[in-house]
Amino acid sequence: MVKDFFIAVLIVMSSISLIDARHIYRVIYDEAQKKIQHHRNVKKEILDYKKLLSMLKDKARIEAIAQDDLNMVPVSSQNTVMLKIE
């Protein structure tokens, strides 16, 4: 009788341990999948930024954007104002 009870308790403890182990495995698996997805997103963002940087590196393009979109003018001695503080 005591022997059967002890075996039943061991089986119940083993079952609980198995359920707990599966739960922990699932949680860790989900976290790993989130990290992998985040890593993929970061890699995609890096590629996008590299493409944008390569587009913006062109000097003529930078000057055109500065003049057309930002209404900037090239620096020259004619449009430079010198102030003297006395």
C-alpha positions in Angstrom: 0.0 0.0 0.0 2.7 2.5 1.0 4.8 1.3 -1.9 2.0 2.0 -4.4 1.4 5.4 -2.9 5.1 6.2 -3.2 5.1 5.1 -6.9 2.0 7.2 -7.6 3.7 10.3 -6.0 6.8 9.8 -8.1 4.7 9.5 -11.2 2.8 12.7 -10.4 6.1 14.5 -9.6 7.6 13.3 -12.9 4.6 14.4 -14.8 4.7 17.9 -13.3 8.4 18.1 -14.0 7.9 17.1 -17.6 5.1 19.8 -18.0 7.4 22.4 -16.4 10.3 21.5 -18.7 8.1 21.7 -21.8 6.8 25.1 -20.7 10.3 26.4 -20.1 11.4 25.1 -23.5 8.5 26.8 -25.2 9.2 30.1 -23.5 12.9 29.9 -24.5 12.0 29.0 -28.0 9.6 32.0 -28.3 12.3 34.3 -27.0 14.8 32.9 -29.4 12.4 33.4 -32.3 11.8 37.0 -31.3 15.5 37.7 -31.1 16.0 36.1 -34.6 13.2 38.3 -36.0 14.7 41.4 -34.4 18.1 40.5 -35.8 16.6 40.2 -39.3 14.9 43.5 -38.9 18.1 45.2 -37.8 20.0 43.6 -40.8 17.3 44.9 -43.1 17.5 48.4 -41.6 21.3 48.4 -42.0 21.0 47.5 -45.7 18.4 50.3 -46.2 20.7 52.8 -44.5 23.6 51.6 -46.6 21.6 52.2 -49.8 20.5 55.6 -48.6 24.1 56.5 -47.7 25.4 55.4 -51.1 22.7 57.6 -52.7 23.6 60.6 -50.6 27.3 60.3 -50.9 27.3 61.7 -54.4 28.6 65.3 -54.1 26.6 66.7 -57.0 23.4 65.2 -55.5 24.2 66.8 -52.1 24.8 70.2 -53.8 21.6 69.9 -55.8 19.5 69.1 -52.7 21.1 71.9 -50.8 20.4 74.5 -53.5 17.0 73.3 -54.6 15.3 72.0 -51.5 17.1 74.0 -48.8 17.7 77.2 -50.8 21.3 77.3 -49.8 24.0 79.0 -51.9 27.7 78.1 -52.2 30.1 80.0 -50.0 32.1 82.7 -51.7 33.8 85.9 -50.8 31.0 87.9 -52.4 28.2 86.6 -50.2 30.3 86.5 -47.0 29.7 89.2 -44.4 32.6 90.2 -42.1 31.7 91.8 -38.8 34.2 93.7 -36.7 33.5 94.0 -33.0 35.2 97.0 -31.3 
